[in-house]
Amino acid sequence: MAGKRPTSEEIVAKLRQVEVLNSQGKTVAEAVRAIGVTEVTYYRWRKEYGGLKGDQVKRLKELEAENARLRRAVSDLTLDKMILAEAARGNF
């Protein structure tokens, strides 16, 4: 049974921990086992968060949330525009 999902800051800390273990001579597989995740999860996290610092991760999440909010606003406005265009043509 899966536990709670780690926060972005925890993910960045675990990625740094793997880097430290690698520099101490451990293989990636051993280092990943030490932090308690699978290799697939490690590589997915590295692809998304690799090279970021804690404050950068927080800003990234804020921007993603704002982007999603703006996309919803644009889609709502586009739908309203299409409805008004249909009504103006008399197709209601």
A tleap script that builds the chain and sets N, CA, C and O, in Angstrom:
source leaprc.protein.ff14SB
mol = sequence {
  NMET ALA GLY LYS ARG PRO THR SER GLU GLU
  ILE VAL ALA LYS LEU ARG GLN VAL GLU VAL
  LEU ASN SER GLN GLY LYS THR VAL ALA GLU
  ALA VAL ARG ALA ILE GLY VAL THR GLU VAL
  THR TYR TYR ARG TRP ARG LYS GLU TYR GLY
  GLY LEU LYS GLY ASP GLN VAL LYS ARG LEU
  LYS GLU LEU GLU ALA GLU ASN ALA ARG LEU
  ARG ARG ALA VAL SER ASP LEU THR LEU ASP
  LYS MET ILE LEU ALA GLU ALA ALA ARG GLY
  ASN CPHE
}
set mol.1.N position { 0.838 -1.168 0.000 }
set mol.1.CA position { 0.000 0.000 0.000 }
set mol.1.C position { 0.891 1.241 0.000 }
set mol.1.O position { 1.844 1.322 0.774 }
set mol.2.N position { 0.588 2.185 -0.846 }
set mol.2.CA position { 1.414 3.366 -1.019 }
set mol.2.C position { 1.194 4.355 0.118 }
set mol.2.O position { 0.097 4.466 0.664 }
set mol.3.N position { 2.251 5.063 0.460 }
set mol.3.CA position { 2.170 6.092 1.484 }
set mol.3.C position { 1.832 7.426 0.849 }
set mol.3.O position { 1.383 7.493 -0.295 }
set mol.4.N position { 2.058 8.491 1.613 }
set mol.4.CA position { 1.779 9.824 1.066 }
set mol.4.C position { 2.841 10.201 0.041 }
set mol.4.O position { 3.967 9.704 0.070 }
set mol.5.N position { 2.457 11.083 -0.856 }
set mol.5.CA position { 3.396 11.537 -1.873 }
set mol.5.C position { 4.344 12.567 -1.288 }
set mol.5.O position { 3.924 13.415 -0.501 }
set mol.6.N position { 5.602 12.509 -1.655 }
set mol.6.CA position { 6.555 13.498 -1.137 }
set mol.6.C position { 6.318 14.864 -1.784 }
set mol.6.O position { 5.875 14.955 -2.929 }
set mol.7.N position { 6.614 15.905 -1.043 }
set mol.7.CA position { 6.489 17.258 -1.581 }
set mol.7.C position { 7.647 17.513 -2.545 }
set mol.7.O position { 8.604 16.741 -2.607 }
set mol.8.N position { 7.542 18.585 -3.277 }
set mol.8.CA position { 8.589 18.939 -4.239 }
set mol.8.C position { 9.927 19.165 -3.544 }
set mol.8.O position { 10.976 18.769 -4.052 }
set mol.9.N position { 9.880 19.801 -2.384 }
set mol.9.CA position { 11.115 20.054 -1.649 }
set mol.9.C position { 11.752 18.746 -1.185 }
set mol.9.O position { 12.975 18.607 -1.213 }
set mol.10.N position { 10.928 17.790 -0.760 }
set mol.10.CA position { 11.451 16.492 -0.343 }
set mol.10.C position { 12.067 15.748 -1.529 }
set mol.10.O position { 13.083 15.069 -1.380 }
set mol.11.N position { 11.457 15.874 -2.693 }
set mol.11.CA position { 11.993 15.228 -3.886 }
set mol.11.C position { 13.364 15.793 -4.224 }
set mol.11.O position { 14.295 15.041 -4.512 }
set mol.12.N position { 13.492 17.120 -4.188 }
set mol.12.CA position { 14.781 17.753 -4.485 }
set mol.12.C position { 15.833 17.305 -3.474 }
set mol.12.O position { 16.984 17.064 -3.839 }
set mol.13.N position { 15.440 17.193 -2.199 }
set mol.13.CA position { 16.388 16.742 -1.170 }
set mol.13.C position { 16.830 15.303 -1.443 }
set mol.13.O position { 18.005 14.977 -1.279 }
set mol.14.N position { 15.903 14.446 -1.854 }
set mol.14.CA position { 16.262 13.054 -2.143 }
set mol.14.C position { 17.162 12.967 -3.373 }
set mol.14.O position { 18.080 12.148 -3.409 }
set mol.15.N position { 16.910 13.800 -4.376 }
set mol.15.CA position { 17.786 13.809 -5.558 }
set mol.15.C position { 19.200 14.228 -5.169 }
set mol.15.O position { 20.174 13.659 -5.661 }
set mol.16.N position { 19.316 15.211 -4.297 }
set mol.16.CA position { 20.634 15.638 -3.840 }
set mol.16.C position { 21.320 14.529 -3.032 }
set mol.16.O position { 22.533 14.340 -3.114 }
set mol.17.N position { 20.516 13.804 -2.254 }
set mol.17.CA position { 21.065 12.696 -1.465 }
set mol.17.C position { 21.630 11.615 -2.388 }
set mol.17.O position { 22.680 11.041 -2.097 }
set mol.18.N position { 20.950 11.337 -3.484 }
set mol.18.CA position { 21.462 10.352 -4.446 }
set mol.18.C position { 22.764 10.852 -5.063 }
set mol.18.O position { 23.694 10.070 -5.263 }
set mol.19.N position { 22.839 12.154 -5.366 }
set mol.19.CA position { 24.073 12.709 -5.921 }
set mol.19.C position { 25.237 12.526 -4.942 }
set mol.19.O position { 26.345 12.174 -5.345 }
set mol.20.N position { 24.978 12.764 -3.670 }
set mol.20.CA position { 26.021 12.605 -2.650 }
set mol.20.C position { 26.461 11.150 -2.572 }
set mol.20.O position { 27.657 10.863 -2.530 }
set mol.21.N position { 25.503 10.234 -2.552 }
set mol.21.CA position { 25.846 8.811 -2.478 }
set mol.21.C position { 26.620 8.368 -3.718 }
set mol.21.O position { 27.534 7.549 -3.622 }
set mol.22.N position { 26.253 8.915 -4.892 }
set mol.22.CA position { 27.000 8.602 -6.116 }
set mol.22.C position { 28.440 9.096 -6.021 }
set mol.22.O position { 29.372 8.411 -6.443 }
set mol.23.N position { 28.608 10.284 -5.467 }
set mol.23.CA position { 29.966 10.822 -5.352 }
set mol.23.C position { 30.798 10.039 -4.345 }
set mol.23.O position { 32.027 10.089 -4.387 }
set mol.24.N position { 30.141 9.317 -3.439 }
set mol.24.CA position { 30.853 8.482 -2.469 }
set mol.24.C position { 31.180 7.104 -3.035 }
set mol.24.O position { 31.763 6.266 -2.346 }
set mol.25.N position { 30.803 6.870 -4.295 }
set mol.25.CA position { 31.185 5.634 -4.955 }
set mol.25.C position { 30.093 4.588 -5.065 }
set mol.25.O position { 30.340 3.495 -5.574 }
set mol.26.N position { 28.896 4.897 -4.600 }
set mol.26.CA position { 27.798 3.933 -4.715 }
set mol.26.C position { 27.196 4.017 -6.112 }
set mol.26.O position { 27.237 5.064 -6.758 }
set mol.27.N position { 26.641 2.908 -6.563 }
set mol.27.CA position { 25.980 2.909 -7.862 }
set mol.27.C position { 24.631 3.611 -7.728 }
set mol.27.O position { 24.142 3.840 -6.622 }
set mol.28.N position { 24.043 3.946 -8.870 }
set mol.28.CA position { 22.737 4.594 -8.857 }
set mol.28.C position { 21.700 3.677 -8.214 }
set mol.28.O position { 20.862 4.138 -7.439 }
set mol.29.N position { 21.752 2.398 -8.527 }
set mol.29.CA position { 20.790 1.446 -7.965 }
set mol.29.C position { 20.887 1.394 -6.443 }
set mol.29.O position { 19.863 1.372 -5.761 }
set mol.30.N position { 22.113 1.373 -5.902 }
set mol.30.CA position { 22.296 1.341 -4.447 }
set mol.30.C position { 21.821 2.643 -3.811 }
set mol.30.O position { 21.177 2.629 -2.762 }
set mol.31.N position { 22.140 3.763 -4.446 }
set mol.31.CA position { 21.754 5.065 -3.905 }
set mol.31.C position { 20.238 5.237 -3.907 }
set mol.31.O position { 19.662 5.763 -2.955 }
set mol.32.N position { 19.601 4.788 -4.986 }
set mol.32.CA position { 18.147 4.901 -5.087 }
set mol.32.C position { 17.482 4.017 -4.030 }
set mol.32.O position { 16.494 4.420 -3.417 }
set mol.33.N position { 18.013 2.833 -3.820 }
set mol.33.CA position { 17.476 1.950 -2.784 }
set mol.33.C position { 17.615 2.602 -1.406 }
set mol.33.O position { 16.744 2.444 -0.550 }
set mol.34.N position { 18.705 3.329 -1.197 }
set mol.34.CA position { 18.952 3.972 0.093 }
set mol.34.C position { 17.914 5.055 0.404 }
set mol.34.O position { 17.570 5.260 1.568 }
set mol.35.N position { 17.412 5.750 -0.627 }
set mol.35.CA position { 16.408 6.792 -0.375 }
set mol.35.C position { 14.999 6.231 -0.386 }
set mol.35.O position { 14.051 6.931 -0.032 }
set mol.36.N position { 14.850 4.962 -0.792 }
set mol.36.CA position { 13.555 4.303 -0.678 }
set mol.36.C position { 12.602 4.502 -1.828 }
set mol.36.O position { 11.388 4.503 -1.624 }
set mol.37.N position { 13.116 4.671 -3.037 }
set mol.37.CA position { 12.262 4.766 -4.226 }
set mol.37.C position { 12.791 3.822 -5.295 }
set mol.37.O position { 13.891 3.283 -5.175 }
set mol.38.N position { 11.999 3.631 -6.337 }
set mol.38.CA position { 12.451 2.779 -7.434 }
set mol.38.C position { 13.311 3.597 -8.392 }
set mol.38.O position { 13.308 4.828 -8.365 }
set mol.39.N position { 14.042 2.883 -9.235 }
set mol.39.CA position { 14.872 3.578 -10.222 }
set mol.39.C position { 14.028 4.372 -11.200 }
set mol.39.O position { 14.413 5.464 -11.616 }
set mol.40.N position { 12.876 3.826 -11.567 }
set mol.40.CA position { 11.986 4.529 -12.498 }
set mol.40.C position { 11.540 5.860 -11.896 }
set mol.40.O position { 11.536 6.889 -12.572 }
set mol.41.N position { 11.165 5.825 -10.617 }
set mol.41.CA position { 10.753 7.045 -9.931 }
set mol.41.C position { 11.906 8.039 -9.874 }
set mol.41.O position { 11.714 9.233 -10.108 }
set mol.42.N position { 13.100 7.547 -9.564 }
set mol.42.CA position { 14.264 8.426 -9.497 }
set mol.42.C position { 14.495 9.131 -10.834 }
set mol.42.O position { 14.692 10.346 -10.870 }
set mol.43.N position { 14.472 8.372 -11.929 }
set mol.43.CA position { 14.730 8.987 -13.232 }
set mol.43.C position { 13.604 9.936 -13.629 }
set mol.43.O position { 13.867 10.948 -14.278 }
set mol.44.N position { 12.360 9.641 -13.259 }
set mol.44.CA position { 11.239 10.549 -13.544 }
set mol.44.C position { 11.418 11.848 -12.761 }
set mol.44.O position { 11.231 12.937 -13.305 }
set mol.45.N position { 11.777 11.730 -11.490 }
set mol.45.CA position { 12.020 12.915 -10.668 }
set mol.45.C position { 13.189 13.720 -11.210 }
set mol.45.O position { 13.127 14.948 -11.261 }
set mol.46.N position { 14.254 13.039 -11.616 }
set mol.46.CA position { 15.431 13.737 -12.126 }
set mol.46.C position { 15.092 14.495 -13.402 }
set mol.46.O position { 15.596 15.593 -13.639 }
set mol.47.N position { 14.228 13.895 -14.223 }
set mol.47.CA position { 13.819 14.562 -15.462 }
set mol.47.C position { 13.029 15.833 -15.159 }
set mol.47.O position { 13.193 16.847 -15.837 }
set mol.48.N position { 12.170 15.773 -14.136 }
set mol.48.CA position { 11.324 16.921 -13.821 }
set mol.48.C position { 12.025 17.955 -12.946 }
set mol.48.O position { 11.896 19.155 -13.189 }
set mol.49.N position { 12.772 17.504 -11.922 }
set mol.49.CA position { 13.326 18.410 -10.932 }
set mol.49.C position { 14.842 18.535 -10.964 }
set mol.49.O position { 15.407 19.279 -10.163 }
set mol.50.N position { 15.505 17.841 -11.849 }
set mol.50.CA position { 16.956 17.846 -11.867 }
set mol.50.C position { 17.538 19.238 -12.033 }
set mol.50.O position { 17.150 19.975 -12.939 }
set mol.51.N position { 18.461 19.596 -11.167 }
set mol.51.CA position { 19.129 20.886 -11.266 }
set mol.51.C position { 18.390 22.040 -10.610 }
set mol.51.O position { 18.876 23.170 -10.642 }
set mol.52.N position { 17.227 21.789 -10.015 }
set mol.52.CA position { 16.474 22.868 -9.369 }
set mol.52.C position { 16.800 22.924 -7.884 }
set mol.52.O position { 17.180 21.925 -7.273 }
set mol.53.N position { 16.642 24.115 -7.321 }
set mol.53.CA position { 16.786 24.301 -5.882 }
set mol.53.C position { 15.388 24.398 -5.279 }
set mol.53.O position { 14.403 24.512 -6.008 }
set mol.54.N position { 15.299 24.355 -3.958 }
set mol.54.CA position { 14.013 24.341 -3.270 }
set mol.54.C position { 13.114 25.509 -3.625 }
set mol.54.O position { 11.924 25.317 -3.873 }
set mol.55.N position { 13.669 26.737 -3.653 }
set mol.55.CA position { 12.856 27.905 -3.971 }
set mol.55.C position { 12.421 27.902 -5.437 }
set mol.55.O position { 11.339 28.388 -5.768 }
set mol.56.N position { 13.251 27.362 -6.300 }
set mol.56.CA position { 12.889 27.275 -7.714 }
set mol.56.C position { 11.746 26.290 -7.927 }
set mol.56.O position { 10.888 26.503 -8.783 }
set mol.57.N position { 11.737 25.213 -7.149 }
set mol.57.CA position { 10.666 24.224 -7.254 }
set mol.57.C position { 9.348 24.845 -6.829 }
set mol.57.O position { 8.319 24.638 -7.471 }
set mol.58.N position { 9.385 25.609 -5.740 }
set mol.58.CA position { 8.173 26.265 -5.253 }
set mol.58.C position { 7.633 27.233 -6.318 }
set mol.58.O position { 6.427 27.279 -6.562 }
set mol.59.N position { 8.521 27.996 -6.942 }
set mol.59.CA position { 8.106 28.950 -7.987 }
set mol.59.C position { 7.548 28.202 -9.205 }
set mol.59.O position { 6.579 28.651 -9.817 }
set mol.60.N position { 8.157 27.067 -9.556 }
set mol.60.CA position { 7.678 26.256 -10.668 }
set mol.60.C position { 6.252 25.796 -10.419 }
set mol.60.O position { 5.408 25.879 -11.311 }
set mol.61.N position { 5.972 25.309 -9.208 }
set mol.61.CA position { 4.625 24.848 -8.877 }
set mol.61.C position { 3.623 25.999 -8.913 }
set mol.61.O position { 2.493 25.819 -9.367 }
set mol.62.N position { 4.027 27.188 -8.438 }
set mol.62.CA position { 3.145 28.350 -8.491 }
set mol.62.C position { 2.822 28.711 -9.941 }
set mol.62.O position { 1.672 29.002 -10.271 }
set mol.63.N position { 3.832 28.691 -10.800 }
set mol.63.CA position { 3.624 29.018 -12.210 }
set mol.63.C position { 2.736 27.987 -12.901 }
set mol.63.O position { 1.906 28.346 -13.736 }
set mol.64.N position { 2.903 26.711 -12.559 }
set mol.64.CA position { 2.053 25.678 -13.147 }
set mol.64.C position { 0.596 25.870 -12.737 }
set mol.64.O position { -0.308 25.700 -13.555 }
set mol.65.N position { 0.364 26.227 -11.466 }
set mol.65.CA position { -1.002 26.469 -10.993 }
set mol.65.C position { -1.610 27.684 -11.680 }
set mol.65.O position { -2.777 27.660 -12.073 }
set mol.66.N position { -0.819 28.752 -11.827 }
set mol.66.CA position { -1.308 29.952 -12.506 }
set mol.66.C position { -1.598 29.665 -13.974 }
set mol.66.O position { -2.586 30.155 -14.522 }
set mol.67.N position { -0.749 28.881 -14.602 }
set mol.67.CA position { -0.945 28.524 -15.999 }
set mol.67.C position { -2.242 27.739 -16.176 }
set mol.67.O position { -2.987 27.988 -17.124 }
set mol.68.N position { -2.518 26.804 -15.286 }
set mol.68.CA position { -3.752 26.025 -15.359 }
set mol.68.C position { -4.972 26.922 -15.177 }
set mol.68.O position { -5.976 26.761 -15.872 }
set mol.69.N position { -4.884 27.870 -14.239 }
set mol.69.CA position { -5.992 28.802 -14.008 }
set mol.69.C position { -6.246 29.665 -15.243 }
set mol.69.O position { -7.396 29.888 -15.623 }
set mol.70.N position { -5.174 30.149 -15.867 }
set mol.70.CA position { -5.323 30.979 -17.063 }
set mol.70.C position { -5.873 30.176 -18.239 }
set mol.70.O position { -6.668 30.700 -19.020 }
set mol.71.N position { -5.467 28.925 -18.379 }
set mol.71.CA position { -6.002 28.075 -19.452 }
set mol.71.C position { -7.502 27.882 -19.291 }
set mol.71.O position { -8.247 27.931 -20.270 }
set mol.72.N position { -7.952 27.659 -18.045 }
set mol.72.CA position { -9.389 27.514 -17.804 }
set mol.72.C position { -10.131 28.797 -18.144 }
set mol.72.O position { -11.216 28.754 -18.724 }
set mol.73.N position { -9.550 29.947 -17.784 }
set mol.73.CA position { -10.189 31.227 -18.077 }
set mol.73.C position { -10.305 31.440 -19.584 }
set mol.73.O position { -11.345 31.890 -20.065 }
set mol.74.N position { -9.256 31.124 -20.328 }
set mol.74.CA position { -9.292 31.290 -21.784 }
set mol.74.C position { -10.318 30.360 -22.408 }
set mol.74.O position { -11.049 30.767 -23.310 }
set mol.75.N position { -10.386 29.112 -21.942 }
set mol.75.CA position { -11.357 28.178 -22.521 }
set mol.75.C position { -12.785 28.613 -22.213 }
set mol.75.O position { -13.663 28.472 -23.064 }
set mol.76.N position { -13.040 29.143 -21.000 }
set mol.76.CA position { -14.370 29.645 -20.665 }
set mol.76.C position { -14.754 30.820 -21.552 }
set mol.76.O position { -15.879 30.890 -22.049 }
set mol.77.N position { -13.813 31.746 -21.751 }
set mol.77.CA position { -14.098 32.901 -22.593 }
set mol.77.C position { -14.315 32.496 -24.052 }
set mol.77.O position { -15.168 33.067 -24.733 }
set mol.78.N position { -13.561 31.530 -24.528 }
set mol.78.CA position { -13.738 31.055 -25.905 }
set mol.78.C position { -15.111 30.417 -26.079 }
set mol.78.O position { -15.779 30.628 -27.091 }
set mol.79.N position { -15.523 29.645 -25.097 }
set mol.79.CA position { -16.845 29.027 -25.145 }
set mol.79.C position { -17.937 30.088 -25.137 }
set mol.79.O position { -18.900 29.987 -25.896 }
set mol.80.N position { -17.799 31.102 -24.291 }
set mol.80.CA position { -18.779 32.195 -24.259 }
set mol.80.C position { -18.847 32.903 -25.604 }
set mol.80.O position { -19.932 33.237 -26.079 }
set mol.81.N position { -17.694 33.131 -26.215 }
set mol.81.CA position { -17.642 33.807 -27.514 }
set mol.81.C position { -18.362 32.983 -28.576 }
set mol.81.O position { -19.096 33.534 -29.397 }
set mol.82.N position { -18.155 31.660 -28.565 }
set mol.82.CA position { -18.812 30.783 -29.536 }
set mol.82.C position { -20.325 30.780 -29.338 }
set mol.82.O position { -21.076 30.781 -30.312 }
set mol.83.N position { -20.774 30.777 -28.093 }
set mol.83.CA position { -22.215 30.807 -27.806 }
set mol.83.C position { -22.823 32.109 -28.296 }
set mol.83.O position { -23.899 32.103 -28.894 }
set mol.84.N position { -22.147 33.228 -28.051 }
set mol.84.CA position { -22.650 34.523 -28.511 }
set mol.84.C position { -22.678 34.601 -30.037 }
set mol.84.O position { -23.594 35.192 -30.609 }
set mol.85.N position { -21.689 34.014 -30.693 }
set mol.85.CA position { -21.677 34.017 -32.158 }
set mol.85.C position { -22.849 33.209 -32.704 }
set mol.85.O position { -23.480 33.612 -33.681 }
set mol.86.N position { -23.141 32.074 -32.081 }
set mol.86.CA position { -24.300 31.265 -32.494 }
set mol.86.C position { -25.590 32.037 -32.293 }
set mol.86.O position { -26.466 32.009 -33.158 }
set mol.87.N position { -25.723 32.725 -31.172 }
set mol.87.CA position { -26.944 33.486 -30.890 }
set mol.87.C position { -27.086 34.649 -31.862 }
set mol.87.O position { -28.200 34.986 -32.262 }
set mol.88.N position { -25.979 35.263 -32.246 }
set mol.88.CA position { -26.043 36.408 -33.162 }
set mol.88.C position { -26.492 35.970 -34.552 }
set mol.88.O position { -27.131 36.738 -35.270 }
set mol.89.N position { -26.162 34.743 -34.930 }
set mol.89.CA position { -26.591 34.230 -36.229 }
set mol.89.C position { -28.040 33.775 -36.215 }
set mol.89.O position { -28.620 33.532 -37.273 }
set mol.90.N position { -28.627 33.656 -35.043 }
set mol.90.CA position { -30.007 33.221 -34.940 }
set mol.90.C position { -30.161 31.715 -34.852 }
set mol.90.O position { -31.258 31.206 -35.080 }
set mol.91.N position { -29.112 30.987 -34.532 }
set mol.91.CA position { -29.167 29.527 -34.429 }
set mol.91.C position { -29.371 29.080 -32.993 }
set mol.91.O position { -28.573 28.305 -32.467 }
set mol.92.N position { -30.406 29.548 -32.367 }
set mol.92.CA position { -30.638 29.148 -30.975 }
set mol.92.C position { -31.979 28.535 -30.780 }
set mol.92.O position { -32.325 28.146 -29.664 }
savepdb mol mol.pdb
quit
